[in-house]
Amino acid sequence: MYVVAGASGNTGRVVAEELLARDQKVRVVGRQAQKLSPLVSNGAEAFEVDLQDTPTLTRALTGAKAAYMLIPPDPASPDFLAYQKRIADSIARAVADSGIPYLVFLSSVGAEHPEGTGPIKGLHYAEVTLSRIEPLDLLCVRAAYFMENFFMAMPAVQQYGFLGTDLAPDIRIPMISTGDIGRYVAQRLEKLDFTGKGFRELLGHADLSMNEAAKIIGAAIGKPDLTYRQLDESILRPAFAEAGISSSVTDLYLEMGQALNSGLIKATQPRTSENTTPTSFEEFVRQQLVTAAAPVR
């Protein structure tokens, strides 16, 4: 049996679906059991648990041969880094107490750095904490910049007619579809072909700049003249606050943007067939983002 956390979210849902499609037994965990019902109808076992509840999480993991764990987002958290550390500590205790032998953990490119990377600092802490557990075969999947982040930028496209984030327009960074992360994780869980403590950077289909992304989005929504603008803190802070994002989370995401712009956050493993995933940005825009941008047509 496999245990999959965050099974109502972007990556966990795909991990569970892929394993179920391969006739594997899957226990899906989440904070609200009703959100897991589509997976239950496909044969999964639902287990309601807050990942900060260590005893209950331990019970969810006990008897499983492998698990996929992550730190769920909490955009309203008043202290997001402290929240990340609580989740990481709880997962580590539950993994150790349950005796589960294999774990895949969702991390990020840049997690080798202890400081200066915004929310990725919490993933660094989690990697270090989990790596202390013996015996445990651990694979940390250090994923690239999520293509799904562009959903947050679509209101500006709709209202103002430009694409905007805090990233510099011409730096090229690896971008990945979260669906590809889920499919990769499911494959590694099924094979259980990793030993010891290690990581794999997952770099998506290609590196892309924000200027290039704007051209691709513009072409897909019928606005070939769509431009990109780098937004500064004075614009982003009130926009984040209006969206219900706490000042703690905002501070960390602005720090992450600066780290991407400076090159502190970058891939450390060369791009190969093993860390390149199939979904191109063009395909992601056509199949998912265009729906969000429909009002600008």
C-alpha positions in Angstrom: 0.0 0.0 0.0 1.1 3.5 -0.8 0.2 6.6 1.2 -0.3 9.9 -0.7 -0.5 13.2 1.1 -2.1 16.3 -0.5 -4.3 14.0 -2.6 -6.8 16.8 -3.3 -4.0 19.1 -4.6 -2.2 19.4 -7.9 0.6 16.8 -7.4 -0.9 14.4 -4.9 -4.0 13.9 -6.9 -2.1 12.9 -9.9 0.2 10.6 -7.9 -2.9 8.8 -6.5 -4.6 8.6 -9.9 -1.5 7.1 -11.5 -1.0 4.5 -8.8 -4.7 3.5 -8.8 -4.6 3.2 -12.6 -1.8 0.7 -12.1 -4.0 -1.4 -9.7 -2.0 -0.3 -6.7 -3.5 0.0 -3.2 -3.5 3.7 -2.2 -4.4 5.4 1.0 -5.0 9.1 0.4 -4.6 11.6 3.2 -6.0 15.1 3.5 -7.4 17.6 5.9 -11.0 17.2 4.6 -12.1 13.7 3.7 -14.9 14.9 1.4 -12.3 16.4 -1.0 -10.9 12.9 -1.4 -14.2 11.4 -2.6 -13.3 11.3 -6.3 -10.3 9.2 -5.5 -12.2 7.0 -3.1 -14.7 6.3 -5.9 -11.7 5.1 -8.0 -10.7 2.7 -5.2 -8.6 4.7 -2.8 -8.9 4.5 1.0 -9.4 8.0 2.5 -7.7 9.0 5.8 -8.5 12.4 7.2 -5.5 13.9 9.0 -3.8 17.3 9.5 -0.1 16.7 8.8 0.7 18.5 12.1 -1.2 15.7 14.0 1.8 13.4 14.4 0.0 10.4 16.1 -2.7 10.3 13.5 -0.2 10.7 10.6 1.8 7.8 12.1 -1.3 5.6 12.0 -1.8 6.6 8.4 1.7 5.6 7.5 1.9 2.4 9.5 1.9 -0.7 7.3 2.6 1.1 4.0 5.6 0.3 1.9 6.1 3.8 0.6 4.7 7.4 0.9 4.6 10.7 -0.9 4.7 13.7 1.4 4.7 17.4 1.0 4.1 20.6 2.9 0.7 22.0 1.8 0.4 25.7 1.0 -1.1 28.0 3.6 -1.3 31.5 2.1 -2.9 33.0 5.2 -0.3 31.7 7.6 1.0 34.5 10.0 4.4 32.7 10.2 4.8 30.5 7.1 8.3 29.4 7.9 7.3 28.2 11.4 4.3 26.4 9.8 6.6 24.6 7.4 8.9 23.5 10.2 6.0 22.2 12.2 4.9 20.1 9.2 8.4 18.9 8.5 8.9 17.9 12.1 5.6 16.1 12.3 6.2 14.2 9.0 9.7 13.2 10.2 8.4 11.9 13.6 5.6 10.0 11.9 7.9 8.4 9.3 10.4 7.3 12.0 7.7 6.0 14.4 5.8 4.2 11.6 8.9 2.5 10.2 7.8 3.1 6.6 10.9 2.2 4.5 10.5 4.5 1.5 9.6 8.2 1.2 9.3 10.6 -1.7 9.2 14.3 -0.6 8.3 17.2 -2.8 11.0 19.9 -2.5 12.2 22.6 -4.9 15.2 23.6 -7.0 17.3 25.8 -4.7 16.6 23.6 -1.6 20.4 23.1 -1.1 20.5 26.7 0.3 19.6 27.2 4.0 18.9 31.0 3.6 17.9 33.6 1.1 15.3 31.6 -0.9 12.0 32.5 0.6 9.7 29.5 1.2 12.3 27.2 -0.1 14.1 27.6 3.2 11.4 25.6 4.8 12.0 22.8 2.2 15.7 22.9 3.0 14.8 22.4 6.7 12.5 19.5 5.8 15.1 17.8 3.6 17.7 18.0 6.4 15.3 16.8 9.0 14.1 13.8 6.9 17.6 12.8 5.9 18.5 12.1 9.6 16.0 9.2 9.8 17.5 5.8 9.7 16.7 3.4 8.2 14.9 5.2 5.4 15.3 5.4 1.7 14.5 9.0 0.8 14.1 10.8 -2.5 13.6 14.5 -2.5 12.1 15.7 -5.8 13.4 19.3 -6.3 10.9 20.6 -8.7 11.3 23.7 -11.0 9.0 26.7 -11.1 5.4 25.6 -11.4 3.6 26.6 -14.6 0.5 26.8 -12.5 1.9 29.9 -10.9 0.8 31.8 -14.0 -2.8 31.4 -12.9 -2.1 34.1 -10.2 -1.0 36.5 -13.0 -4.0 36.1 -15.2 -6.2 38.7 -13.4 -3.7 41.4 -14.6 -3.9 40.0 -18.1 -7.7 40.2 -18.0 -7.9 43.6 -16.3 -4.8 45.5 -17.6 -3.7 43.6 -20.7 -0.2 42.6 -19.6 1.5 39.7 -17.8 3.2 40.7 -14.6 5.3 39.1 -11.8 8.3 40.1 -9.8 10.7 38.1 -12.0 13.1 39.9 -14.4 11.9 39.7 -18.0 14.9 38.0 -19.6 16.2 35.4 -17.1 15.4 31.9 -18.3 14.3 29.4 -15.6 13.1 25.8 -15.8 9.3 25.6 -15.6 7.3 22.4 -14.9 3.7 21.3 -15.0 2.6 19.9 -11.6 0.9 17.0 -13.5 4.3 15.9 -14.7 5.6 16.0 -11.1 2.8 13.7 -10.1 3.4 11.3 -12.9 7.2 11.2 -12.1 6.6 10.6 -8.4 4.1 7.8 -9.1 6.7 6.1 -11.4 9.4 6.3 -8.7 7.0 5.0 -6.0 5.9 2.1 -8.1 9.5 1.1 -9.0 11.0 1.9 -5.6 14.3 2.2 -7.4 16.0 4.7 -5.0 18.2 3.9 -2.0 19.8 5.9 0.7 19.2 9.7 0.8 19.2 11.6 -2.4 17.5 14.2 -4.6 16.4 14.6 -8.2 15.9 18.0 -9.7 12.9 17.9 -12.0 13.4 20.6 -14.6 10.2 20.5 -16.7 10.1 20.6 -20.5 12.4 23.6 -21.0 13.9 26.9 -19.6 11.8 29.9 -20.4 11.9 33.7 -19.7 8.9 35.8 -18.7 9.1 37.7 -22.0 8.9 34.3 -23.9 6.0 33.2 -21.6 4.1 36.4 -22.4 4.4 35.8 -26.2 3.2 32.2 -25.8 0.2 33.2 -23.7 -0.6 36.2 -25.9 -0.6 34.0 -29.0 -2.9 31.4 -27.4 -5.5 34.0 -26.2 -5.6 36.0 -29.4 -3.5 38.9 -28.1 -0.1 38.6 -29.9 0.9 42.0 -28.6 0.7 40.9 -24.9 3.7 42.2 -23.1 5.4 41.4 -19.8 6.1 43.8 -17.0 8.3 43.2 -14.0 6.3 44.4 -11.0 7.8 45.9 -7.9 7.0 45.4 -4.2 4.8 48.5 -4.0 2.4 46.9 -6.5 2.7 43.3 -5.4 2.2 43.8 -1.6 -1.3 45.3 -1.8 -2.3 42.8 -4.5 -1.3 39.9 -2.4 -3.0 41.4 0.7 -6.2 41.8 -1.3 -6.0 38.1 -2.3 -5.8 37.1 1.3 -2.1 36.3 1.4 -0.4 37.1 4.7 2.5 39.5 5.0 4.7 36.5 6.1 4.0 34.6 2.9 4.4 37.7 0.9 7.8 38.5 2.4 9.0 34.9 1.6 7.7 34.9 -2.0 9.3 38.3 -2.7 12.6 36.9 -1.3 12.2 33.9 -3.6 11.7 36.2 -6.6 14.9 38.1 -5.7 16.8 34.8 -5.4 15.6 33.7 -8.8 16.5 37.0 -10.4 20.0 36.9 -8.8 20.6 33.3 -9.9 20.9 32.0 -6.3 18.0 29.6 -7.1 19.1 27.6 -10.1 19.4 24.1 -11.3 22.5 22.3 -10.1 22.1 19.1 -12.2 22.5 19.3 -16.0 19.3 18.9 -18.1 19.0 15.3 -19.2 16.2 13.0 -20.5 15.8 11.8 -16.9 14.9 15.3 -15.4 13.1 16.7 -18.5 9.4 16.2 -18.5 7.0 16.1 -21.5 4.5 18.9 -21.0 5.6 22.0 -22.8 4.6 25.5 -21.8 2.7 25.9 -25.0 0.7 22.7 -24.2 0.0 23.9 -20.7 -1.3 27.2 -21.9 -3.5 25.6 -24.5 -5.0 23.0 -22.2 -5.2 24.9 -18.9 -4.3 28.6 -18.9 -6.5 29.6 -21.9 -9.6 28.8 -19.8 -8.5 31.2 -17.1 -7.8 33.9 -19.7 -11.1 33.5 -21.6 -12.5 36.9 -20.7 -9.8 38.7 -22.6 -10.8 37.2 -25.9 
